[in-house]
Amino acid sequence: MRIISALIVLSALLFGKSHILSTIPVPKVQILKKDTTICDEECLEEYLLDDQIFSFLANIDDSVKNLALREKKLMFEALFNIESKNSDTSIIRVALLLPDKIIGRYASTITNAVFAYLMAKNRRFELKSYTVDREDNETIINGLQKIVKDKFEFVIAPMTPKGANIIATLHPSISIFFPTIHSSKVPNRNRNMFFGGIDYQAQIKKLLEHLNRDSSIALLYDESAKGEELNSIVESNIRTDYPKNRVVMNRAIKKEFSDFSPLFEDSEERRNRIAERLKNVSFFLNTPIIKSSLILTQLTLYEREPNLVLSTQINYKPMLLSMTQQQDRNTLLIANSISTKENNGFIVDANRLLNNDIVYNWINYSTTVGADYFFHTMTGTEREYSENVIDNQIIYPVRIMKPLETRFIDLTE
């Protein structure tokens, strides 16, 4: 009966739309070993092959060193909400401060990312959401006062820079992690504020290292605040570090724009002039995934052969592989700050149970890394993620990814 109840709760999480967490405690399941036989790693693997999940769980313990088996143990314990034989009795308490009308669907996916992480750690926890309609002083103060009144000391707050700067003026006494913001956006932050936003400056610098010194460069960017911000960083870096690389095109792409033929083809005279201008040229795309895919396909269509195409985290998505052909992305390099290692597979699997992505979605990933850092702080246990935290900012290594036919490979390695 307890197993069925646990599965019902999981089904509600999988298919429910609300990010408001239920106050009803999830039932715990315990599995007892009924014999004294010793089951080694080969024996445990046989149980898994035979789908004898509960026999596997009854026989595995913390003496097993095989990482894959340990991950399976954690995954199944999380799936069935099984109380670990060695579980700690202390409760991990985390609050979420969510400006849900501002961040939209991210309110749900961030909640799922924190829930999945805590579920995968198989410790007793309390996770409570506090929603705010606006990012203004009064609304944020009221939200934080409720959190303090409920005696939470660790808060995950996916705010915009506006909200984070308001919180900075309040000098919070509780620890607050902002997965959506880089610390450079909050100049007057205090020691209780932590940040998980990606360093786009570092990504752009790393990408430009691949630029040929004799090539010209064309800049295309989206007419959004993020597109303009990224393009401004690229322009600044080129002026400072690559003054010999001539910028031959610097064009904002309108939001509704989908036909890029005017960039590549018009009258024969203009076509020849553009072709000469774009010879031996590299492109830097600060455009979202759909526009980037259209640009790549039309570069192929109009027989433009770019020296190199560069882009930041905004285009590190598997959708790019399905929307373009291999020949469209032969010269494409993408910066990525999400870990590509599989040593946190049980956390990835716990997210998949909730239809949540932390492999390509950087906000969900940064939320998970922040939750891991708070968990480490609360329990003293070893962190699952190895990113350094310097001046309260998570420092992500920048990897340069090359898209192949069906996957991305890490050129850094």
Summary of the structure (lengths in Angstrom):
residues: 413
radius of gyration: 24.5
end to end distance: 48.9
largest distance: 86.1
contacts: 1267
relative contact order: 0.11
helix: 44%
strand: 17%
